[in-house]
Amino acid sequence: SVRREIMTAAVEKTLSSGVLSAVLVASDLEQILDAAMCGVRVVGTALPATLARKSKALVVKLSGWDSPDGAAVNMEDEYKIIAGCISLDDNAFTRDASPLVEGCSCLACSNHTRAYIHHLIN
């Protein structure tokens, strides 16, 4: 997309000067992922908080994004993105003992189940 090309050019310019690149306002998941694919390390967004107010969780599973040296991802490589929202106020999660995202090791996924978050919401 044109937005991604503009962002890529801006990020390449800042990376070559040794400056940390950041996107301060990203309003949707596509913008966040575009920024990550362009090498942006810091993204400011209110998206998770906006979804949480509606009892929704953003679930994103990325594969192929790991880079041992911390370098920006290569746009030529294949990346799988499975993303969506789940409504944790739905009674289907009453006894769901799985984490928000299977295989994720973040604080929320490793310490809380969907059932526990459903309980907190209701």
N, C-alpha and C positions, 0 to 999 in steps of 0.2 A: 504494500500500500504506500501511498505518498507520504503518509504520516510516519511510517517506519523508515522510509528512505531519509527523510529530514532528520529524524531522531538518530539514525545511524551515523549520518554525516557529523552531527553535533557531538555525539559521543566519541567518535574517532578523533575529532579535533581536541577534545578535552583529555582523552586518554594519552594522546601523543605529547601533551604538555605536562603530564604527570598529575593532573588534577582529578580528584574523585568526582565522578559524574553522578548526578542525582536528578530524579524527576520528582518535583514537589507535589504535583497534583495529577493523580490518575483516577478517573471516575468509573472505569469498568475493568473487568478482567483482561480484556483484549489489550488495553493500554499497558497494564502491568506486565503482561507477558511480552509485548512488543519491547518494552523497556529492558526487560531481562535478556531478551534475545540480542539486543543491541549492546549489551555489556554494562548496563546501568546497575550499580551496586545498591543504591538506596532509592526506594520508591515511597513517596508519601501518598496515602490514600485513606479515605474514610469508609471505603467499601465494606470491610468486615464489620465495623460498628453499625453501619446502616442496615446491613443484613441481620445482625444480631438483635436489633430493635424490633425486627419482624419475626423473631424466633427462627431464623434461618442460619445455616452454616454454609460457608463456602468450602467446598471440598474439591481440592485440586491434587491430582496425582501426576507428577512429572517423571518421565524416564528418559535417560540419555542426557540429562542436563549437568551431571556431575563433571567437574573439571578439577583434577588433583592440584593443579598449579594456580587455581583461582582465575584463570583467563576467561575472557568472554566466550560465549558459545559460538561455534562455527555455524553460520547460516546454511551451509551446504549439507550439514549432517541431518539425520532424521531424529526428530523429537516427537515423543508421544505426549499428548496433553489430554487428560480426561478431567473435565471440569464440570461443575454444576453446583446447584444449591439443594440442600435438603431442609425440609421444614421439621425441625425437632419438636414442635408442639403436636405433631401427628401421633396418634395413639399407637401407630405401628412400631414406635421406638420405645414403648413402655418396658419391654424386656430385652431389648437389643444390647447385648454385651460387647458388641464390636466397637472399635475406635471410630472416630469420624472418618479417617482415611486409613484403610488397611496398609500396614507396612510403614506407616509414618512414625517417626521417632520424636516429633515435636512434643512440647510440654502438654498441650491439650490432648493429643492422641495417645500419649503414653500413660497419662494419669486419669483420664475420664472416658467413660463409655457413653454411647448415644443414649442409653437408658438413664444414666445419671444426669446428663444435661437436660433430657426431657423432663425428669423429675424437678430440676431446678426451675425450669420455665413454667411448669404447671404448679 
